[in-house]
Every structure is written in structure tokens, then in C-alpha cells.
Amino acid sequence: PNTTFASLLVKFDKRVQLSSAQDTANYTISGGVTVNSATVDATGASVVLATSPQAEGATYTLTVKDVKEITGNNTLTPNPTTLSFQSRVGPGSMKPLENSS
């Protein structure tokens, strides 16, 4: 398993537009964690965020804004979306806690 705590998988309900989903300015993480890159996976509906190190077991808040569906016409809603998660090792390494919006 990945024990560096330097990535986060973000899953969307729909396929996303590459340019908006891969723009790191559209993602913020609390606690001083920096998003270094955002890469859409082969499904087109998930984004892997490479981040600065996260503390094991710490709770963070991820805010996603201005990511559009594949057509580029509509921003995914709600916009912005805020989700709390806890970093951990193993399958589903980021445990979602709550969706605030």
C-alpha cells in the first residue's frame, strides 16, 4: 500500500472535462496540504491528486470547484463541493467523512 500519504483519488458521478479537472487551482485541501498535480484516470470520472505529504490519520477538507462535465457546458454541482476525509493506508486509502455541500 501507499504509505507516503501524498495522493488522493477523487471520484465524480460523471465523466469530466480534462482541462477543468486537471487544473490544480480547482482543488484545495485544508491543513496546508498542497495539490501538486491533478490527473484524470482512464475512466474519465476519477481524478488522482498528487499532494504534499498528509499526516496519517489526520482529517482534512477537500474543496472542488469549477470542474465541468465532459461536454464542457456544465459545471458539476454543487459548486463548490466540500468533503471531509481522513488519510489512511489500504484500499480506499482516503476515508470520506462527510459532504458539506
Backbone as JSON, one array per atom type, in Angstrom:
{
  "sequence": "PNTTFASLLVKFDKRVQLSSAQDTANYTISGGVTVNSATVDATGASVVLATSPQAEGATYTLTVKDVKEITGNNTLTPNPTTLSFQSRVGPGSMKPLENSS",
  "N": [[0.82, -1.21, 0.0], [0.26, 2.34, -0.47], [2.17, 4.36, 1.47], [2.97, 6.94, 1.72], [1.21, 8.98, 1.89], [0.57, 10.99, 0.0], [-1.25, 11.38, -2.02], [-4.53, 11.5, -3.48], [-7.61, 10.14, -4.37], [-10.19, 11.28, -6.3], [-13.49, 10.8, -6.92], [-15.95, 11.23, -9.37], [-19.45, 11.6, -10.25], [-19.97, 11.74, -12.91], [-18.37, 11.68, -16.17], [-15.55, 13.8, -16.65], [-14.48, 17.03, -17.9], [-11.31, 17.31, -19.33], [-9.56, 19.62, -19.2], [-10.63, 21.29, -17.15], [-10.77, 19.52, -14.98], [-8.14, 18.81, -14.58], [-6.92, 21.05, -13.69], [-5.14, 22.36, -11.19], [-5.84, 24.5, -9.6], [-8.48, 24.23, -9.09], [-8.85, 22.66, -6.9], [-8.65, 22.5, -3.41], [-7.08, 21.77, -0.3], [-7.44, 21.47, 3.15], [-5.37, 22.36, 6.04], [-2.88, 23.06, 5.11], [-2.07, 21.4, 3.05], [-0.84, 20.9, -0.16], [-1.95, 20.83, -3.53], [-0.32, 19.29, -6.03], [-0.5, 18.18, -8.6], [-3.07, 17.17, -10.91], [-4.66, 14.46, -12.26], [-6.64, 13.01, -14.67], [-8.11, 9.82, -14.65], [-8.29, 6.69, -16.57], [-11.02, 6.1, -16.71], [-12.25, 8.51, -16.92], [-13.83, 9.64, -15.04], [-12.69, 9.91, -12.61], [-10.21, 11.52, -10.61], [-6.81, 11.72, -9.91], [-5.16, 13.2, -7.35], [-2.03, 14.5, -6.79], [-0.31, 15.25, -3.92], [1.19, 17.4, -1.4], [2.82, 15.94, 1.48], [0.53, 14.23, 3.63], [-0.67, 13.91, 6.96], [-0.76, 10.81, 8.6], [-3.87, 9.45, 9.42], [-4.98, 11.91, 9.89], [-7.59, 14.39, 9.66], [-8.95, 16.02, 6.92], [-10.18, 18.7, 4.8], [-11.49, 18.71, 1.62], [-11.96, 20.85, -1.08], [-13.69, 21.23, -4.05], [-13.96, 22.95, -7.05], [-15.45, 24.45, -9.94], [-15.13, 22.33, -11.79], [-15.94, 20.78, -14.78], [-18.48, 18.89, -16.57], [-17.96, 16.31, -19.08], [-18.7, 17.46, -21.59], [-18.09, 20.08, -21.28], [-19.91, 22.06, -20.99], [-21.43, 22.31, -18.62], [-20.91, 23.05, -15.21], [-20.07, 20.82, -12.64], [-22.34, 20.03, -10.01], [-23.0, 20.24, -6.45], [-21.43, 23.5, -6.68], [-19.08, 25.36, -5.16], [-17.99, 22.03, -4.09], [-17.63, 20.5, -0.98], [-15.81, 18.24, 0.98], [-15.07, 16.23, 3.75], [-12.31, 14.21, 4.73], [-10.37, 11.38, 5.86], [-6.99, 10.58, 6.11], [-5.49, 7.44, 5.36], [-4.0, 4.14, 5.28], [-4.26, 1.63, 2.74], [-6.87, -0.16, 0.86], [-9.09, 2.1, -0.71], [-7.87, 4.39, 0.33], [-8.35, 6.95, 1.31], [-10.62, 7.9, 3.57], [-13.88, 8.88, 3.27], [-15.62, 11.33, 5.15], [-17.7, 13.27, 5.43], [-20.0, 15.05, 3.34], [-20.07, 18.35, 2.82], [-21.38, 20.12, 1.18]],
  "CA": [[0.0, 0.0, 0.0], [0.93, 3.63, -0.49], [2.3, 4.88, 2.84], [3.52, 8.3, 1.68], [0.11, 9.93, 2.13], [0.79, 12.11, -0.9], [-2.18, 11.33, -3.14], [-5.94, 11.44, -3.14], [-8.45, 9.79, -5.51], [-11.47, 11.98, -6.27], [-14.41, 10.16, -7.86], [-17.1, 12.03, -9.77], [-20.59, 10.82, -10.74], [-19.98, 11.84, -14.37], [-17.06, 11.91, -16.79], [-15.21, 15.22, -16.51], [-13.69, 17.7, -18.93], [-9.91, 17.22, -18.95], [-8.91, 20.89, -18.84], [-11.08, 21.78, -15.84], [-10.47, 18.53, -13.95], [-6.69, 18.73, -14.38], [-6.46, 22.36, -13.23], [-4.93, 22.23, -9.73], [-6.49, 25.63, -8.92], [-9.86, 23.84, -8.8], [-8.85, 21.8, -5.71], [-7.91, 22.95, -2.22], [-7.14, 20.85, 0.84], [-7.13, 22.18, 4.4], [-4.2, 21.92, 6.79], [-1.64, 23.38, 4.42], [-1.73, 20.4, 2.03], [-0.79, 21.49, -1.5], [-2.23, 19.95, -4.66], [0.77, 19.49, -6.98], [-0.98, 17.83, -9.93], [-4.38, 16.51, -10.98], [-4.64, 13.63, -13.46], [-7.86, 12.24, -14.9], [-7.77, 8.42, -14.95], [-8.83, 6.13, -17.81], [-12.49, 6.1, -16.71], [-12.72, 9.86, -17.19], [-14.71, 10.08, -13.96], [-11.89, 9.99, -11.38], [-9.01, 12.34, -10.71], [-5.81, 11.44, -8.89], [-4.45, 14.4, -6.93], [-0.74, 14.33, -6.12], [-0.3, 16.31, -2.91], [2.26, 17.41, -0.42], [2.53, 14.88, 2.46], [-0.58, 14.34, 4.58], [-0.39, 13.18, 8.19], [-1.55, 9.59, 8.74], [-4.99, 9.53, 10.35], [-5.48, 13.29, 10.03], [-8.81, 14.74, 8.94], [-8.77, 17.18, 6.04], [-11.34, 19.09, 4.0], [-11.22, 18.93, 0.2], [-12.94, 21.68, -1.79], [-13.59, 21.11, -5.5], [-14.79, 23.98, -7.69], [-15.31, 24.74, -11.37], [-14.88, 21.17, -12.63], [-17.07, 20.65, -15.7], [-18.73, 17.58, -17.16], [-17.17, 16.04, -20.28], [-19.05, 18.35, -22.7], [-17.57, 21.41, -21.0], [-21.02, 23.01, -20.91], [-22.0, 22.47, -17.29], [-20.08, 22.8, -14.05], [-20.68, 19.84, -11.77], [-22.98, 20.66, -8.85], [-22.91, 21.67, -6.15], [-20.17, 24.16, -6.99], [-18.1, 24.31, -4.9], [-18.33, 20.89, -3.25], [-16.68, 20.33, 0.12], [-15.86, 16.91, 1.55], [-14.05, 15.92, 4.75], [-11.79, 12.85, 4.61], [-9.3, 11.03, 6.78], [-5.95, 9.82, 5.42], [-5.2, 6.13, 5.94], [-3.38, 3.19, 4.37], [-5.05, 0.48, 2.32], [-7.88, 0.09, -0.17], [-9.89, 3.27, -0.39], [-6.97, 4.95, 1.34], [-8.91, 8.16, 1.9], [-11.94, 7.57, 4.09], [-14.75, 10.05, 3.31], [-16.34, 11.53, 6.41], [-18.98, 13.94, 5.19], [-20.08, 16.01, 2.23], [-20.61, 19.56, 3.43], [-22.21, 20.9, 0.27]],
  "C": [[0.86, 1.26, 0.0], [0.96, 4.19, 0.93], [2.88, 6.28, 2.88], [2.47, 9.35, 1.97], [0.28, 11.2, 1.28], [-0.08, 12.02, -2.15], [-3.6, 11.18, -2.62], [-6.71, 11.12, -4.41], [-9.8, 10.46, -5.33], [-12.35, 11.36, -7.34], [-15.61, 11.06, -8.09], [-18.21, 11.11, -10.27], [-20.63, 10.76, -12.26], [-18.55, 11.95, -14.87], [-16.82, 13.42, -16.8], [-14.38, 15.73, -17.68], [-12.22, 17.73, -18.47], [-9.34, 18.55, -18.45], [-9.35, 21.41, -17.48], [-10.71, 20.82, -14.72], [-8.98, 18.45, -13.63], [-6.08, 20.07, -13.96], [-6.35, 22.32, -11.7], [-5.59, 23.37, -8.95], [-7.93, 25.29, -8.53], [-9.98, 22.94, -7.57], [-8.07, 22.47, -4.59], [-8.13, 21.95, -1.1], [-6.69, 21.63, 2.07], [-5.81, 21.69, 4.99], [-2.88, 22.17, 6.1], [-1.2, 22.36, 3.4], [-1.86, 21.05, 0.66], [-1.14, 20.45, -2.55], [-1.19, 20.27, -5.74], [0.38, 19.16, -8.41], [-2.33, 17.15, -9.8], [-4.43, 15.77, -12.32], [-5.93, 12.83, -13.56], [-7.46, 10.82, -15.27], [-8.49, 7.94, -16.21], [-10.35, 6.12, -17.87], [-13.06, 7.45, -17.11], [-13.59, 10.42, -16.1], [-14.0, 10.12, -12.61], [-10.64, 10.8, -11.64], [-8.08, 11.96, -9.57], [-5.08, 12.75, -8.6], [-3.14, 13.98, -6.28], [-0.6, 15.52, -5.2], [1.02, 16.34, -2.15], [1.88, 16.38, 0.64], [1.37, 15.24, 3.39], [-0.2, 13.52, 5.82], [-1.32, 11.97, 8.29], [-2.64, 9.78, 9.8], [-5.58, 10.92, 10.53], [-6.75, 13.48, 9.21], [-8.57, 16.03, 8.18], [-10.1, 17.5, 5.36], [-10.87, 19.37, 2.58], [-12.34, 19.79, -0.36], [-12.66, 21.56, -3.28], [-14.51, 22.15, -6.1], [-14.49, 24.04, -9.19], [-14.88, 23.56, -12.24], [-16.13, 20.93, -13.46], [-17.23, 19.22, -16.16], [-18.03, 17.5, -18.51], [-17.46, 17.0, -21.44], [-18.45, 19.74, -22.53], [-18.65, 22.45, -20.84], [-21.47, 23.3, -19.49], [-20.97, 22.17, -16.21], [-20.8, 21.8, -13.18], [-21.22, 20.52, -10.51], [-22.98, 19.71, -7.66], [-21.51, 22.21, -6.43], [-20.01, 25.38, -6.09], [-18.69, 23.17, -4.07], [-17.23, 20.73, -2.21], [-16.9, 18.96, 0.76], [-14.74, 16.74, 2.57], [-13.61, 14.48, 4.55], [-10.66, 12.65, 5.61], [-8.27, 10.2, 6.02], [-5.69, 8.51, 6.15], [-4.59, 5.25, 4.87], [-4.37, 2.11, 4.0], [-6.06, 0.83, 1.26], [-8.78, 1.24, 0.25], [-9.14, 4.11, 0.62], [-7.44, 6.28, 1.93], [-10.34, 7.87, 2.29], [-12.81, 8.83, 4.11], [-15.5, 10.13, 4.62], [-17.68, 12.19, 6.2], [-18.88, 14.86, 3.99], [-20.79, 17.22, 2.78], [-21.46, 20.38, 2.49], [-22.69, 20.09, -0.89]]
}
